Amino acid sequence: VDTVIVAIGQNPNPLLPKVTPGLKTNKDGTIWVDKNFMTSIPGVFAGGDIITGADTVISAMGAGKKAAVAIDRYIKNPVTSFKRYGIRNRNLNRNPKESSYMAQEKLNIKDILSLKGKRKITMLTAYDYPLASLIDRAGIDMILVGDSVANVVLGLDSTTKVGMTEMIHHAKAVTRAVKHALVIGDMPYESYQVNPADSVKNARRFIEEAKCDAVKLEWFDRCLEVTRQIIKTEIPVMGHIGLTPQTADKLGGFKVQGKDAEQAKRLIEQALALEKLGCFSLVLECVPDKIAEMITQNLKIPTVGIGAGIHCDGQVLVTHDLLGLFERFTPKFVKKYINLAPMISQAIEEYKKEVIEGKFPTKNHSFTIKEEELKKLSEDIPPTAG
């Protein structure tokens, strides 16, 4: 998709048809669309209040979903779509990779390594099929099935409280959705820190059972030993240093790491050791930006920062934080790009109100039976007493 316009309001701007040649409107000024939500301009779709006038949020969401299906079909098979919509003289020679998510190839470790020094790398978390699909369609490079699922999805107070059962379950859902991004399974605390001897077996489960592309390990006392064992089996490993939530209690709590020369030197040594063992990338969490810059400059593998400043090779955030879906706590390094929580609450409240007032469902959301069939049924069923 070349452009998506999200419009806020209940009626179309009356200037639209005047400044948009070829755009057909209805008598009430709303935008005309066909049954597939395509406007009179080939390849331009619309939905919501702009085509119906003021309506409910649920109605707009439904229109958006249907339009998205039509757009997806249009992008995937433009030749068939052009015939279906009666479109002619459209340039079909454009490289599909320029506009179609579906045409993008699956990224691999080599692709991620090649990005260092060329452009910034993007990474987000996902724990389920719908969100993973949206993230992947946006073209994010890497998706982490993070143990942060404990906090933002399962309502637990520590990432150490999730195990392999939960992580594999969520990782499977994510990999079913992803077609493009590199998917990384976050090794939970119990899978390698409680008994390091089980680390290879558990890492292999992420790859073979959950179909992840790599695993991530947080730094702990025996990190180098475990990392070496896993990499030896040809399973790609992403390292993680700085603030390591699984062992935050040993670091004095959830605090910035590397704020003095001794700590900073230790972080640099950890980073170099993990690179030497063969890690393909490294997460730097809650590290002073200048220290993160030093580490990034001294490594040949990419660094991915979270609360580590702008100089890392890439950035990662917990998606629920970015979307404003986790309200219990917001770390300093989080930027909320949208605040969905109150929007979702409003939609749910509107649904509740319409159900109580008998406004939902309407005929548009109900199924009917022919009158003659209903008449036959009433003849066969005796009237109720009273």
Steps between C-alpha positions, in 0.01 A plus 500: 500500500642837402293724731254446787302803617340476844231769521335614823148643478146405401463650154725539195662834430286676234820608326595139420320465164620846394867423558486132396428457129297190422370450855130422488274604790142427605227762531573547871866567429628162620751313286357248253648149520414171333426175685874450550542846659695630200431861405456625146880542490670166420702368793357746753280351772290662774293393798331634812315828549652643182275266298198467733487823694494496880476140624626284786862413570415132455354570156815687398717215628296251297534711185873529559533123531309434179696769314826350627405160356426662163827695508693184589340315208567797271869513594561125486347447160473830316427344159196311631396800704518731201265270310267475801489876543504580129829692519707548186828661396653448844880458514557138604877513466573665832720292728252336743756532782446876488142473615413143601582358839414155367783518247769564761738214559557346842796661676785286629799547729724610215249772407502637855881500516519682167292791633769618743634831377239521221177587678338468841349164593146479638373248752175465697341239724200284413323220682200415280393459138307828442767735637787304343326524164460878528861547607624282217292684243655826617838364392665470844830312466487281810220384729584389852264259671605651831465366853344842561182311410497428875440867582302644211280203407482257792488756782798357690741717696822339374632356175645211703147367550454380142653175378547303182134396483379860473787618278462220244124554492539870419793447263295259290224760463752762387681284246168401342444866420846615392608485136783754496660581835764299683326345802698463823385287793586645841641221719311515833686493831423134574622382158871574546577676827345251744667204331747599226521136390148535358584811295574327168189283521281803571664716233436224250130500593475865397651418160345161422167513683414871492677570165694802632812614313717567806498521879595775746687454829544750782839533663551301822791333678524204261388686189815437295487126571135471399541724194792292380300176534200635308703658219694173468174337387469768227209680669535881452524691828426863582673618818357741758707708742450803724178481696395135489148472647532128578781575747414860590501410869874432474556838334337704774162519327386649171774758468721639222817290469850623411480839669851479643828409326527157659146395404541644150824308447327180607220558248750556219681178594172308503407636156835406348487152655152432361603620155806274512281199580291569189192696610344667195376806691481650846225674699620787718242586767510806725859594421632861483494618139876567486579148626256351249674702228840365606373142496334549161817642349711215635279218372462362151156362586194729533390640835132551575423753770216534745568797723853518360491813285504579132843362410406130500464327165131444568220549750247274673192578707228292662214548256238528774694798639526664159124462446397616847351164593697446822394750762662372820840654432672690219884500499682824416631358171151425365332725247126447463423543131129458570295451817262217411380412849240782531393450138433131561317581824280747313409241236413242767289753690317592180431131432369453856275806468354390165428147626327629814296754299406242237681681221728208415471287299322684218361334188840549339651266758218242501393208282150466353261225396252519214145588608353190332736276697412679820131451420551126446677478832223686686239263352693194622554630851191533722453833675641524852264494796410825668 
